[in-house]
Each structure stands twice: as C-alpha cells, then as structure tokens.
C-alpha cells in the first residue's frame, strides 16, 4: 500500500497524466502543482515510487533532483524578497 498524499490543488489527476502523456514542457510544474512541496521533501526514490503507484507515471530520480533544486531556488528567492520588504 502506497503513501496517501492530500491533494490541495484544484488540479485533477487526469490533467497530470495527460501532461506527461503529451510530453508537455511544463509537465513537472503540473506535477508540482498537483502534489505541492511536501512530497518532494522526501528522498527521490520514495517520490518516484509514489508517483508510479498513484499516477502510473514513470519518471527518473534525476528529474526529481532537478525539481527539488527548482523548489529550493524558488524558496530562496521568496525568502530574499521577504527580507527586502522587511528591511
């Protein structure tokens, strides 16, 4: 039995699978919007298995590492902007 993640997004599962089936350029953004940041805080191996179990989508661990880097970069930018506003 796989882990169950609460989907806080208005996106539906079918849109995520469709984005991957069509090979859309922003498919990982759609995946991130569907799951949110919490899933991607886990090790990449677990994330890959969870997505495969729940969505039937095969992705590489490298793709997850790249997505994690993007998330961290976005969080750093947000924190920096908040610091500038507070100053």
N, CA, C and O atoms as CSV, one atom per row, in Angstrom:
chain,resi,resn,atom,element,x,y,z
A,1,UNK,N,N,0.848,-1.175,0.000
A,1,UNK,CA,C,0.000,0.000,0.000
A,1,UNK,C,C,0.893,1.238,0.000
A,1,UNK,O,O,1.805,1.339,0.821
A,2,UNK,N,N,0.648,2.159,-0.890
A,2,UNK,CA,C,1.453,3.371,-1.008
A,2,UNK,C,C,1.030,4.436,-0.018
A,2,UNK,O,O,-0.013,4.338,0.629
A,3,UNK,N,N,1.852,5.437,0.080
A,3,UNK,CA,C,1.535,6.581,0.925
A,3,UNK,C,C,0.395,7.369,0.301
A,3,UNK,O,O,0.276,7.432,-0.923
A,4,UNK,N,N,-0.420,7.956,1.116
A,4,UNK,CA,C,-1.523,8.770,0.609
A,4,UNK,C,C,-1.216,10.232,0.862
A,4,UNK,O,O,-0.966,10.627,2.001
A,5,UNK,N,N,-1.234,11.031,-0.177
A,5,UNK,CA,C,-0.948,12.458,-0.067
A,5,UNK,C,C,-2.215,13.242,-0.280
A,5,UNK,O,O,-3.015,12.934,-1.163
A,6,UNK,N,N,-2.388,14.249,0.530
A,6,UNK,CA,C,-3.543,15.123,0.395
A,6,UNK,C,C,-3.277,16.063,-0.763
A,6,UNK,O,O,-2.267,16.767,-0.786
A,7,UNK,N,N,-4.182,16.071,-1.716
A,7,UNK,CA,C,-4.044,16.943,-2.876
A,7,UNK,C,C,-4.756,18.245,-2.563
A,7,UNK,O,O,-5.986,18.299,-2.526
A,8,UNK,N,N,-3.973,19.298,-2.336
A,8,UNK,CA,C,-4.541,20.608,-2.022
A,8,UNK,C,C,-4.821,21.419,-3.269
A,8,UNK,O,O,-5.260,22.566,-3.176
A,9,UNK,N,N,-4.579,20.857,-4.404
A,9,UNK,CA,C,-4.684,21.578,-5.663
A,9,UNK,C,C,-6.070,21.409,-6.277
A,9,UNK,O,O,-6.776,20.434,-6.020
A,10,UNK,N,N,-6.429,22.380,-7.085
A,10,UNK,CA,C,-7.678,22.283,-7.829
A,10,UNK,C,C,-7.485,21.409,-9.068
A,10,UNK,O,O,-8.451,21.071,-9.753
A,11,UNK,N,N,-6.238,21.047,-9.351
A,11,UNK,CA,C,-5.949,20.192,-10.496
A,11,UNK,C,C,-6.503,18.798,-10.270
A,11,UNK,O,O,-6.611,18.332,-9.136
A,12,UNK,N,N,-6.845,18.155,-11.342
A,12,UNK,CA,C,-7.285,16.778,-11.259
A,12,UNK,C,C,-6.173,15.872,-11.759
A,12,UNK,O,O,-5.329,16.279,-12.556
A,13,UNK,N,N,-6.189,14.644,-11.278
A,13,UNK,CA,C,-5.184,13.655,-11.641
A,13,UNK,C,C,-5.079,13.497,-13.154
A,13,UNK,O,O,-3.981,13.323,-13.684
A,14,UNK,N,N,-6.210,13.555,-13.851
A,14,UNK,CA,C,-6.199,13.337,-15.300
A,14,UNK,C,C,-5.369,14.387,-16.027
A,14,UNK,O,O,-4.775,14.091,-17.063
A,15,UNK,N,N,-5.318,15.612,-15.500
A,15,UNK,CA,C,-4.525,16.659,-16.145
A,15,UNK,C,C,-3.032,16.392,-16.000
A,15,UNK,O,O,-2.249,16.686,-16.903
A,16,UNK,N,N,-2.647,15.835,-14.862
A,16,UNK,CA,C,-1.242,15.499,-14.646
A,16,UNK,C,C,-0.832,14.377,-15.594
A,16,UNK,O,O,0.191,14.474,-16.272
A,17,UNK,N,N,-1.628,13.318,-15.640
A,17,UNK,CA,C,-1.285,12.196,-16.518
A,17,UNK,C,C,-1.298,12.628,-17.979
A,17,UNK,O,O,-0.459,12.187,-18.764
A,18,UNK,N,N,-2.230,13.473,-18.342
A,18,UNK,CA,C,-2.299,13.966,-19.719
A,18,UNK,C,C,-1.062,14.798,-20.067
A,18,UNK,O,O,-0.538,14.688,-21.175
A,19,UNK,N,N,-0.599,15.615,-19.147
A,19,UNK,CA,C,0.599,16.432,-19.388
A,19,UNK,C,C,1.806,15.544,-19.663
A,19,UNK,O,O,2.627,15.867,-20.522
A,20,UNK,N,N,1.923,14.430,-18.944
A,20,UNK,CA,C,3.045,13.510,-19.161
A,20,UNK,C,C,2.862,12.693,-20.435
A,20,UNK,O,O,3.831,12.449,-21.153
A,21,UNK,N,N,1.633,12.267,-20.726
A,21,UNK,CA,C,1.378,11.518,-21.961
A,21,UNK,C,C,1.716,12.344,-23.190
A,21,UNK,O,O,2.242,11.824,-24.174
A,22,UNK,N,N,1.409,13.638,-23.128
A,22,UNK,CA,C,1.670,14.527,-24.262
A,22,UNK,C,C,3.106,15.053,-24.269
A,22,UNK,O,O,3.533,15.682,-25.237
A,23,UNK,N,N,3.843,14.799,-23.202
A,23,UNK,CA,C,5.224,15.266,-23.115
A,23,UNK,C,C,5.336,16.781,-23.077
A,23,UNK,O,O,6.279,17.356,-23.620
A,24,UNK,N,N,4.370,17.423,-22.434
A,24,UNK,CA,C,4.369,18.881,-22.369
A,24,UNK,C,C,5.602,19.409,-21.644
A,24,UNK,O,O,6.109,18.776,-20.718
A,25,UNK,N,N,6.067,20.553,-22.068
A,25,UNK,CA,C,7.257,21.161,-21.484
A,25,UNK,C,C,7.077,21.440,-19.992
A,25,UNK,O,O,8.030,21.281,-19.231
A,26,UNK,N,N,5.910,21.843,-19.559
A,26,UNK,CA,C,5.658,22.178,-18.161
A,26,UNK,C,C,5.079,21.047,-17.340
A,26,UNK,O,O,4.439,21.297,-16.318
A,27,UNK,N,N,5.285,19.813,-17.758
A,27,UNK,CA,C,4.653,18.681,-17.063
A,27,UNK,C,C,5.104,18.546,-15.609
A,27,UNK,O,O,4.321,18.128,-14.757
A,28,UNK,N,N,6.353,18.893,-15.321
A,28,UNK,CA,C,6.816,18.807,-13.933
A,28,UNK,C,C,6.235,19.933,-13.088
A,28,UNK,O,O,6.055,19.775,-11.881
A,29,UNK,N,N,5.945,21.057,-13.708
A,29,UNK,CA,C,5.255,22.142,-12.998
A,29,UNK,C,C,3.833,21.709,-12.643
A,29,UNK,O,O,3.329,22.029,-11.567
A,30,UNK,N,N,3.195,20.984,-13.554
A,30,UNK,CA,C,1.847,20.465,-13.300
A,30,UNK,C,C,1.900,19.451,-12.157
A,30,UNK,O,O,1.042,19.454,-11.275
A,31,UNK,N,N,2.910,18.589,-12.181
A,31,UNK,CA,C,3.087,17.597,-11.117
A,31,UNK,C,C,3.298,18.281,-9.766
A,31,UNK,O,O,2.718,17.871,-8.760
A,32,UNK,N,N,4.120,19.313,-9.748
A,32,UNK,CA,C,4.375,20.073,-8.522
A,32,UNK,C,C,3.107,20.768,-8.031
A,32,UNK,O,O,2.837,20.796,-6.830
A,33,UNK,N,N,2.337,21.322,-8.948
A,33,UNK,CA,C,1.084,21.984,-8.570
A,33,UNK,C,C,0.096,20.972,-7.989
A,33,UNK,O,O,-0.659,21.299,-7.073
A,34,UNK,N,N,0.098,19.763,-8.510
A,34,UNK,CA,C,-0.817,18.723,-8.035
A,34,UNK,C,C,-0.449,18.261,-6.618
A,34,UNK,O,O,-1.312,18.174,-5.745
A,35,UNK,N,N,0.833,17.967,-6.401
A,35,UNK,CA,C,1.269,17.421,-5.113
A,35,UNK,C,C,1.659,18.476,-4.087
A,35,UNK,O,O,1.533,18.240,-2.885
A,36,UNK,N,N,2.126,19.624,-4.535
A,36,UNK,CA,C,2.657,20.613,-3.604
A,36,UNK,C,C,4.085,20.257,-3.218
A,36,UNK,O,O,4.636,19.267,-3.698
A,37,UNK,N,N,4.679,21.062,-2.354
A,37,UNK,CA,C,6.089,20.897,-1.988
A,37,UNK,C,C,6.355,19.714,-1.055
A,37,UNK,O,O,7.451,19.154,-1.071
A,38,UNK,N,N,5.378,19.332,-0.252
A,38,UNK,CA,C,5.611,18.346,0.807
A,38,UNK,C,C,6.139,17.009,0.296
A,38,UNK,O,O,7.072,16.458,0.879
A,39,UNK,N,N,5.567,16.483,-0.770
A,39,UNK,CA,C,6.014,15.190,-1.294
A,39,UNK,C,C,7.476,15.249,-1.695
A,39,UNK,O,O,8.208,14.276,-1.515
A,40,UNK,N,N,7.905,16.370,-2.233
A,40,UNK,CA,C,9.251,16.478,-2.769
A,40,UNK,C,C,10.299,16.726,-1.687
A,40,UNK,O,O,11.476,16.906,-1.998
A,41,UNK,N,N,9.889,16.736,-0.430
A,41,UNK,CA,C,10.835,16.813,0.680
A,41,UNK,C,C,11.353,15.425,1.044
A,41,UNK,O,O,12.319,15.297,1.796
A,42,UNK,N,N,10.716,14.395,0.516
A,42,UNK,CA,C,11.139,13.016,0.752
A,42,UNK,C,C,12.271,12.646,-0.204
A,42,UNK,O,O,12.492,13.342,-1.195
A,43,UNK,N,N,12.995,11.551,0.084
A,43,UNK,CA,C,14.034,11.098,-0.845
A,43,UNK,C,C,13.450,10.792,-2.228
A,43,UNK,O,O,12.308,10.349,-2.352
A,44,UNK,N,N,14.250,11.034,-3.251
A,44,UNK,CA,C,13.792,10.888,-4.634
A,44,UNK,C,C,13.271,9.484,-4.934
A,44,UNK,O,O,12.304,9.335,-5.681
A,45,UNK,N,N,13.891,8.462,-4.368
A,45,UNK,CA,C,13.461,7.083,-4.600
A,45,UNK,C,C,12.015,6.884,-4.160
A,45,UNK,O,O,11.234,6.233,-4.854
A,46,UNK,N,N,11.665,7.442,-3.016
A,46,UNK,CA,C,10.302,7.323,-2.494
A,46,UNK,C,C,9.330,8.116,-3.364
A,46,UNK,O,O,8.225,7.652,-3.645
A,47,UNK,N,N,9.736,9.301,-3.785
A,47,UNK,CA,C,8.881,10.143,-4.624
A,47,UNK,C,C,8.580,9.440,-5.944
A,47,UNK,O,O,7.435,9.418,-6.394
A,48,UNK,N,N,9.616,8.862,-6.565
A,48,UNK,CA,C,9.440,8.153,-7.835
A,48,UNK,C,C,8.459,6.996,-7.658
A,48,UNK,O,O,7.565,6.811,-8.483
A,49,UNK,N,N,8.620,6.219,-6.590
A,49,UNK,CA,C,7.732,5.082,-6.328
A,49,UNK,C,C,6.302,5.541,-6.079
A,49,UNK,O,O,5.359,4.930,-6.580
A,50,UNK,N,N,6.133,6.613,-5.308
A,50,UNK,CA,C,4.800,7.134,-5.004
A,50,UNK,C,C,4.080,7.584,-6.273
A,50,UNK,O,O,2.907,7.270,-6.476
A,51,UNK,N,N,4.789,8.317,-7.120
A,51,UNK,CA,C,4.180,8.819,-8.352
A,51,UNK,C,C,3.840,7.662,-9.283
A,51,UNK,O,O,2.801,7.683,-9.943
A,52,UNK,N,N,4.706,6.655,-9.340
A,52,UNK,CA,C,4.447,5.474,-10.169
A,52,UNK,C,C,3.214,4.736,-9.658
A,52,UNK,O,O,2.356,4.342,-10.448
A,53,UNK,N,N,3.119,4.546,-8.337
A,53,UNK,CA,C,1.981,3.831,-7.746
A,53,UNK,C,C,0.672,4.579,-7.939
A,53,UNK,O,O,-0.337,3.991,-8.329
A,54,UNK,N,N,0.691,5.871,-7.667
A,54,UNK,CA,C,-0.550,6.643,-7.684
A,54,UNK,C,C,-0.979,7.077,-9.081
A,54,UNK,O,O,-2.165,7.046,-9.411
A,55,UNK,N,N,-0.010,7.482,-9.898
A,55,UNK,CA,C,-0.345,8.066,-11.196
A,55,UNK,C,C,-0.063,7.140,-12.376
A,55,UNK,O,O,-0.609,7.325,-13.463
A,56,UNK,N,N,0.791,6.143,-12.155
A,56,UNK,CA,C,1.188,5.281,-13.262
A,56,UNK,C,C,2.196,5.948,-14.185
A,56,UNK,O,O,2.365,5.537,-15.333
A,57,UNK,N,N,2.869,6.984,-13.676
A,57,UNK,CA,C,3.844,7.736,-14.465
A,57,UNK,C,C,5.244,7.316,-14.035
A,57,UNK,O,O,5.569,7.333,-12.848
A,58,UNK,N,N,6.070,6.939,-15.009
A,58,UNK,CA,C,7.460,6.591,-14.716
A,58,UNK,C,C,8.333,7.812,-14.948
A,58,UNK,O,O,8.384,8.353,-16.052
A,59,UNK,N,N,9.016,8.238,-13.899
A,59,UNK,CA,C,9.951,9.353,-14.020
A,59,UNK,C,C,11.261,8.941,-13.361
A,59,UNK,O,O,11.299,8.002,-12.566
A,60,UNK,N,N,12.316,9.641,-13.696
A,60,UNK,CA,C,13.630,9.293,-13.160
A,60,UNK,C,C,13.903,10.044,-11.860
A,60,UNK,O,O,13.313,11.089,-11.586
A,61,UNK,N,N,14.808,9.485,-11.075
A,61,UNK,CA,C,15.227,10.163,-9.849
A,61,UNK,C,C,15.905,11.484,-10.194
A,61,UNK,O,O,15.772,12.466,-9.464
A,62,UNK,N,N,16.630,11.505,-11.304
A,62,UNK,CA,C,17.298,12.739,-11.734
A,62,UNK,C,C,16.278,13.865,-11.936
A,62,UNK,O,O,16.540,15.013,-11.578
A,63,UNK,N,N,15.127,13.536,-12.505
A,63,UNK,CA,C,14.074,14.541,-12.708
A,63,UNK,C,C,13.591,15.095,-11.373
A,63,UNK,O,O,13.301,16.285,-11.255
A,64,UNK,N,N,13.507,14.235,-10.377
A,64,UNK,CA,C,13.077,14.664,-9.047
A,64,UNK,C,C,14.140,15.566,-8.420
A,64,UNK,O,O,13.808,16.580,-7.805
A,65,UNK,N,N,15.418,15.201,-8.574
A,65,UNK,CA,C,16.501,16.048,-8.048
A,65,UNK,C,C,16.449,17.434,-8.677
A,65,UNK,O,O,16.604,18.442,-7.988
A,66,UNK,N,N,16.229,17.479,-9.985
A,66,UNK,CA,C,16.143,18.763,-10.689
A,66,UNK,C,C,14.962,19.579,-10.178
A,66,UNK,O,O,15.087,20.784,-9.963
A,67,UNK,N,N,13.829,18.935,-9.985
A,67,UNK,CA,C,12.646,19.624,-9.476
A,67,UNK,C,C,12.886,20.136,-8.051
A,67,UNK,O,O,12.461,21.238,-7.705
A,68,UNK,N,N,13.565,19.338,-7.234
A,68,UNK,CA,C,13.886,19.771,-5.870
A,68,UNK,C,C,14.770,21.014,-5.888
A,68,UNK,O,O,14.581,21.921,-5.077
A,69,UNK,N,N,15.732,21.062,-6.806
A,69,UNK,CA,C,16.596,22.243,-6.934
A,69,UNK,C,C,15.769,23.471,-7.287
A,69,UNK,O,O,15.990,24.551,-6.739
A,70,UNK,N,N,14.821,23.309,-8.201
A,70,UNK,CA,C,13.961,24.424,-8.593
A,70,UNK,C,C,13.124,24.905,-7.417
A,70,UNK,O,O,12.944,26.109,-7.233
A,71,UNK,N,N,12.611,23.974,-6.620
A,71,UNK,CA,C,11.804,24.332,-5.451
A,71,UNK,C,C,12.652,25.132,-4.466
A,71,UNK,O,O,12.218,26.171,-3.969
A,72,UNK,N,N,13.871,24.645,-4.184
A,72,UNK,CA,C,14.754,25.337,-3.239
A,72,UNK,C,C,15.120,26.723,-3.748
A,72,UNK,O,O,15.165,27.680,-2.975
A,73,UNK,N,N,15.380,26.833,-5.042
A,73,UNK,CA,C,15.732,28.125,-5.634
A,73,UNK,C,C,14.567,29.107,-5.482
A,73,UNK,O,O,14.768,30.273,-5.142
A,74,UNK,N,N,13.357,28.626,-5.737
A,74,UNK,CA,C,12.163,29.470,-5.610
A,74,UNK,C,C,11.955,29.896,-4.159
A,74,UNK,O,O,11.580,31.037,-3.891
A,75,UNK,N,N,12.198,28.976,-3.222
A,75,UNK,CA,C,12.043,29.296,-1.801
A,75,UNK,C,C,13.074,30.332,-1.361
A,75,UNK,O,O,12.758,31.233,-0.584
A,76,UNK,N,N,14.311,30.206,-1.859
A,76,UNK,CA,C,15.348,31.186,-1.526
A,76,UNK,C,C,14.988,32.557,-2.062
A,76,UNK,O,O,15.178,33.564,-1.381
A,77,UNK,N,N,14.463,32.599,-3.294
A,77,UNK,CA,C,14.049,33.876,-3.887
A,77,UNK,C,C,12.947,34.513,-3.055
A,77,UNK,O,O,12.977,35.716,-2.795
A,78,UNK,N,N,11.980,33.714,-2.639
A,78,UNK,CA,C,10.869,34.225,-1.828
A,78,UNK,C,C,11.368,34.746,-0.487
A,78,UNK,O,O,10.923,35.795,-0.021
A,79,UNK,N,N,12.284,34.022,0.127
A,79,UNK,CA,C,12.831,34.442,1.416
A,79,UNK,C,C,13.630,35.735,1.259
A,79,UNK,O,O,13.553,36.621,2.110
A,80,UNK,N,N,14.386,35.840,0.187
A,80,UNK,CA,C,15.177,37.044,-0.070
A,80,UNK,C,C,14.258,38.245,-0.299
A,80,UNK,O,O,14.513,39.334,0.215
A,81,UNK,N,N,13.198,38.043,-1.065
A,81,UNK,CA,C,12.239,39.123,-1.321
A,81,UNK,C,C,11.565,39.558,-0.020
A,81,UNK,O,O,11.340,40.748,0.198
A,82,UNK,N,N,11.245,38.602,0.836
A,82,UNK,CA,C,10.624,38.923,2.125
A,82,UNK,C,C,11.589,39.719,3.005
A,82,UNK,O,O,11.178,40.630,3.724
A,83,UNK,N,N,12.872,39.367,2.941
A,83,UNK,CA,C,13.881,40.111,3.704
A,83,UNK,C,C,13.987,41.547,3.213
A,83,UNK,O,O,14.135,42.472,4.012
A,84,UNK,N,N,13.913,41.733,1.900
A,84,UNK,CA,C,13.988,43.079,1.334
A,84,UNK,C,C,12.789,43.927,1.751
A,84,UNK,O,O,12.934,45.115,2.036
A,85,UNK,N,N,11.619,43.321,1.785
A,85,UNK,CA,C,10.405,44.035,2.181
A,85,UNK,C,C,10.481,44.408,3.659
A,85,UNK,O,O,10.073,45.500,4.051
A,86,UNK,N,N,11.003,43.499,4.471
A,86,UNK,CA,C,11.092,43.739,5.911
A,86,UNK,C,C,12.136,44.803,6.254
A,86,UNK,O,O,12.040,45.468,7.286
A,87,UNK,N,N,13.122,44.955,5.388
A,87,UNK,CA,C,14.215,45.910,5.683
A,87,UNK,C,C,13.838,47.340,5.427
A,87,UNK,O,O,14.653,48.240,5.630
